[in-house]
């Protein structure tokens, strides 16, 4: 007699959230004060400012950024906020768009690795534009709003643990509502006003991962779209317009609509204001998709161990499923796309093994079409490794088959720039100076002036004027 197949155990449904979950969250955030921020959180926020303003400057000539600023300048001849590249005056939403796109254009911006969110390409442009419009925003008020947005962005990304795997771009989808909360705080809205700002931002929230998979310019604009929506939502809330009330918990809210209720909600509220996710962020040592960073580090390691491109018959890169979906397709030089190169494990590994480095100049034209690099990239194959957690961003293994038949395998479970393998203060400052030189031709004295303004931002009486005033003017360049 056939044995009955046991029924699959159906996971118990998550307990429904309270109908006022969103409001309770906003009430908690509205009670935060600058004095509540730990010293290490304030220090990290200053390094976010340093890193993000550096990468904005570095993107002055990046494909898409000049064109975006030219278009915005045709439509706007003045405003209460500043597009930092070229010091153009825009409305706050347009300034947030321009600066957010620039901050994300080089794919050199910070990331919370487990949450898979780039935060400061959305949050900083939104808050800077808001602060400029308000005027005379103190450094302490700015840093408090900055902490609110950054902490919530990380927590939303952690709670919605497979958003990228579903096809969303978490930087945008969670960045828009998170940045709106900080902007609302700068506008001194109460908890109800913050809820309206959050709801108004959610009503504009979007962001597909298809642009990164297709390797197109719209990918780098996404952070700007999110920052723009956050600013607009916060100001409309300040004007008394109402937004969705059950933004997170509603049956058509963020958790149900975007995440299919696959959300670990305790990661949003548990120990909020006591255990800080801000200190868990990573800074990028290489200007490309974070999914590439462990293979890049392994490529540099192999080169330092004596493996040369001429020795290589083939390479296999094993990575988790989400990383593989994001950067695992073969490198297609015919696309002549910087974004495609930034989001390609074969190209970036070939660069690392050939040059023993990957930097801003690795993703310029005609470097992305270099015949020797393209030939080596053709020998590299990325695979979805079932032995690696499908959503983990850090682990990767590289297996090199040499021309003489020998095989060399290296692997790592950590990634450079993360809290487990951090960049030093000197490395971060060197990156900042290089970005300013690369993008706007800034002299070291000008870079150091901006760095000094950032590191003393808590004593500023007008953050908008301080940061915009210290940001170097663009020097014409033909780098593209």
N, C-alpha and C positions, 0 to 999 in steps of 0.2 A: 504494500500500500504506500503511495507517495507521501513523503513527509510534507506537512503544510509549511509554507514559507512564512516565517514570522513577520508580523506587521512592523513596518518602520515606525519608530517612535517619533511622533511629531513634536517638535520643540514647543514648549509652553509659550503662549503669547506674552509679550512684555506687558507689564502692568500699565494701564492707561495713565497718561500724565494728567496732572491737574489742569482744569480749564484756564487757570490763570498762571500757568507755568511761565509764559513770556513776561508777564508783568512782575512776577516775583523775582525773576532774574534781573530785570531792569531796576527794581527797588534795591536789590543788593548792590548793584553797580553804582547806583546813585549815592550810596552811603560811603563810597571809597573816598579817601583823602590822600593827599600827597605824602603826608607823614606816615601813612600806612605802608608805603613802598619800601621794601628792603633795599639796602645799599647795593647789593649785587644786581637787583632788578634795574635800578637807576643806571648803574654802570653799563648794563647790557643795552638799555635803550639808547645810550649815547653812542655805543658802537654800532647799533642799527642805523642811527643818523649818519655816522661817518661812512659806513659801508654803502648805504643807499645813495647818498649825495655823490659819492665817488662814482658809482656805476651809472647814475644819471649823466654825469659829465662825460664819462667814457662813451656813452651812446650818442654823442652829438652828431656823428656822421653815419650812424647805423642805418641800413636800409629801412625805409618806412618812417623814420623819425623826422627827417627833414621834410618829407612830403606831408606828413601829418601837421607839422607846425606851419608849413606854407598854406595848407588848406584852412586851418584855424585862423591864421592871420588875415586871410581874405575875407573871412566872415566877421571877425572881431578886430576892432582897431584900438580898443582900450578895455579896461576892467579893473577890478579891485584885487586881482591876484596875478601871479607871475608864472609864465612858462619859463623854467630856468635856463633852458638852452636858447640863447639869444636874448634873454631877459625881455621876452614879449609880454605885454599886458593882456590878460584874458579875464573873462568871467571865472569865478571859482570852479564851476564844473569843467570848463575847458582847460583851465590850468591843471586840475587834477588829472584830466585825460592825458594831456601832453606829458606831464611829469611821470605819471604812472606807466605810460607806454615806454618812455625812455628808461625808467628804472628796471623794466623787464626785458628790454630789447637785447641785451647781451647775454641773457640767461646767466648772469653773474651775481644775482641777488640772493639774499639769505633764504633759508628754508627750514621749517620744522620737519625733519625727515620722517618721523613716524606719522605725522599728520598730513604729510605731502602738501603743505601749503607754503607758497612764497608770500610773505606777509607785508613787508615794508614797501613793496612796489605798489601796493594798494593803500595801505594805512597812512604812510608818511605823506604821499601826495594829497590825499584827502584832507588830512589834518593841517598841512601847511597852507593849502588853499583856504580852508575855513579860518585859520588864524589870521591870515593876511586880511581877509574881508572884515573880520571883527575888529582887528587892530588892538595893539597894546595887550596881547595875550602874554602872560608871564611864563617863564620857563617852567615853573612848577606846575601851573595849570596844564601846560602843553604835555609835560611828561606824564601827568596823571591820565589825561585822555589817551595818550599813546599807550600806556600800560593797559587800559581797558580794552582797546581795540586789539592789541597784539595778543593779550592773554585769551580773549574770546576766539580769535581766529584759530589759534592752536587748538583750543579745546573743542571747537566745532569740527575741525579736521580729525582729531583723535576719536571723537564720538561717532562721526560718520566715516567709519574706518575703511570702507571700500568705495568711496565716492568716485575716485579715478577709475577703478575697475568697472564701474557702471557707465563710464563714458563722460562724466562731468570733469570740469577743470576746477578742482577744489579752491585754488587761489581766488578765482572769481566768485564761485558760488557761495563760499563762506566769507570772502573778503568784503563783499558789498555790505552785508548786514553788520559784520564786525566793525568796519570802518565807520559806518553810520552812527554807531553807539559812541565812539570817541568824538566824532564831530558834534553830536548832540550834547555831549558833556561840555565841549568848548563853548557851545551856545547857551550853556547853563540851563538846559532843559531838566525838568524834574522827571521822575520815573515814568509818568504817563507820557510826557513828551518824548522820552527816550523810546518808549514802546511804539509811538507813532513813527519816529524816525526809522526804527528797525523795520516796521511794517511797510513803510514807504520804500525803503531800500529793497526789501524782499520782493515787492511788487515789480521791481526792475531786474531782479537777479537772473542771470543767465551764465552760460559758459560751458561750451562743449569741448571735449578733449580732441575732437577731430582735427582742429587746426594744428596741434602739435604732431599728430600722426601723419598729416599731409605735408608738414614742413613748410608752412606758409606764413606770410607776414602777419596775418590776423592774430596769430598766437601771441605775439609780443604786444599787440594792442589791447588784449583782454584785460590786463591789469589796469590800464587806463580807463576802459569802459566801466570796470567795477568801482574805481575811485570816483569817477564822475557821478555814477548813480548814488553812491554813498553821500556825496556832498549835496546833491540835489534833494535826496530824501530828507536829510537832516534840516536843511533850510526850509523846506516846505512844512516840515513838522513844526519848526519854530514859528512859522506863519500861521499855525493853527489848523493845518490840514490833517485829517486823520488817516492813519494807515491800518493795515490789518492788525487785529487784536490778538489773535491766536497764531502768530507768525510761525512759531516753532511747533506747537502741539496740535494745531488744527488738522482736520481731515483733508485739507488741501494745503497744509502748511509745509514747511521745509522738510520735516522728518518723513511725513507720509508721501508727499508728492515727489521729492527729489531722491529720497533715500529708501523708499519702500519700507519704512519703519525699521530698517536694519541699523539701529542707532543705540550706542551705549550711553544713555543720557546721563548716567552718574559721572561720566568723565567731563561733563560740562559744569556741574554744580558742586561736585565733591571737593571739599577743601578749597573752594574758590576764595582767593584772597589770602590763603595760608600757604598752600603749595603752589609754586609759581612755575608754569610751563615756559615762561619767557626765557628762563635760564637754560632751556633745553635746545634752543635754536642752533643751527649750524650756519657758518659762513662758507662761501664757496671759494675754493682755491683755483677752480677752472671755470671758464666762461661758457658753460654748456649745460645741458640737462643733467640734473643730479643723478639720474639713473646710470649715467656714464662714469661717474667719478671713481667708483671702486675699480672697474676695469682700467681706467686711466692710471690710477695709482699702481696697479699690478703691471701695466705696460712699462711704466718708468722703472719699477723694481726689476723687471726682466732685463731691461737695457743696462741698468747698473750692474747686473750680474753677468753681463757680457753677451747676451743674446742680441744679434744684429738682424735687421730686416733681410739681409741677403742670406741668412741662415734658415729662413722660415719657409716651410712647405705649406703649412696650414695652421689656423688658429681656431679654437672653439671657445666661445665665451658663454658660460652658464650663468643664468640669472633667474630671478623670480618672474612669475607670469606677468605681473603688471609692468615691471621694468622692461621685459621682453616686448610686450605690446607697444610700449612707448618708444623704444630705441632699437629694436631688434631687426628691422628690415635691412636687406642688403643696401649698400651705399650706391646711389645712382648719380654719377657725376653729370649726367646729361641734364639733370634738373638745375644745375648751376645755382643752388640754393644754400645760402648761409644757414637758414633755419634747419634745413634738412641735415646739414653737417653737424649742427649743434645737437640734433636729436638722433644721432646715429652712432651706435657702439662700434661699428666696424671702422668708421672714419676716425673717431676719437682715439681708439686703441692704436690704429696705425700711426697717428700723429705722436702718441706717447712713446711708442717703441722706436720710432724713427728719430725724434727730436729730444727725447728724454725730458720733455716738458709739453704742456699745453697751455697757451695763453691767448690774449686778445688777438694776436697776429695769426693764430692758427685758424681763425674763422673769418678771414678776409678774402676777397677776390684779388688775384687769381689763386691764392694759396689752396682754396678748397678743391681746385682742379689740378693740383700738382701731380704729374704723371706717376712719379714714384710712390706717392702716398696712395693714389687711386689703385695702383697695382697691388700694393700690400693690403689695402682694405678689401680687395676682391678675394683675398685668401682667408679672410676673417668671417666666421659665421657665428651669430648669436643664437642661442637655443634656450627654450623654456625648460629650466632644470627642475624636475619634480622633487628633487631633494632640498630645494630652497623654498622657504615660505613664500607663497605666491604674492603676498602684499608687502613683503619686506623690501626696503630700499637699499639696505647696506650690503648684504652678502653677494658675492660673485666669485666665480672660479674661472681661471684661464688655463687652457691646455694647448701648448704649442708643440706641433710636430715639426721637427727639424729636417733638413734635407738629407741627413745621414740616417734618418729613421728614429732617432732618439725622441722621447717625449718629455717635456718639462711642464709641470703643473704647479701653479701658485693660486692661492685663494685668500680671501679676507672676509671677515664679518664686521669690520668697521670701515668707516669712510672718513677721509681727511676733511677737517673743518668741523666735524661733529664734536659734541662734548666728550666723546670717548677718544677722539684723536684731534684735539683742537688746533686751530691756527694760533700762533702767538700774537701778542699785541704788535710786535715789530712786523710780522707778516701781514697783519691787517692794515697797518699804516703804509707799508710798501705797496700793497694792492691799491689802496686809496690814491696814493701819489701817482702810481702808474696809470690808473684810470683817468685822472685829471690831465696828465700829460698827453695821453693817447687821444682823448676826446676833444679837449679844448686848448691844448698846448700850454697848460698852466705851469708856471715856474714853481719850484719847490717852495719859495717864500709865500706864494699865493695859496698853495695847497695847505701849508702849515697854518696860515691865517684862518682858513676855513676850519681846519681841524681844531684849532684853539677855541674858535667860537662855539663849536659843537661840544667840546669837553667842558665848557663853562656855561652851557645853555641854561642850567638851572638858576643862574643868577640874572638871566636876561629879563628885561621888562617888556620886550616886544619881540617875540620869537620870529615872527614873519620877517620883520625888518632885519633882524640879526642874521638869519640864515640866507635870505635873498641877497642882502648887502655883501656878505662874505663870499658868495658863490662867484667864481671867476667868469668873466665874459668869454664868449666863444671866440677862438681864433680860427679863421678860415682854414680848412684842411680838405684834401682830396681823398682822405681815407674813407673807404666805403664798406 
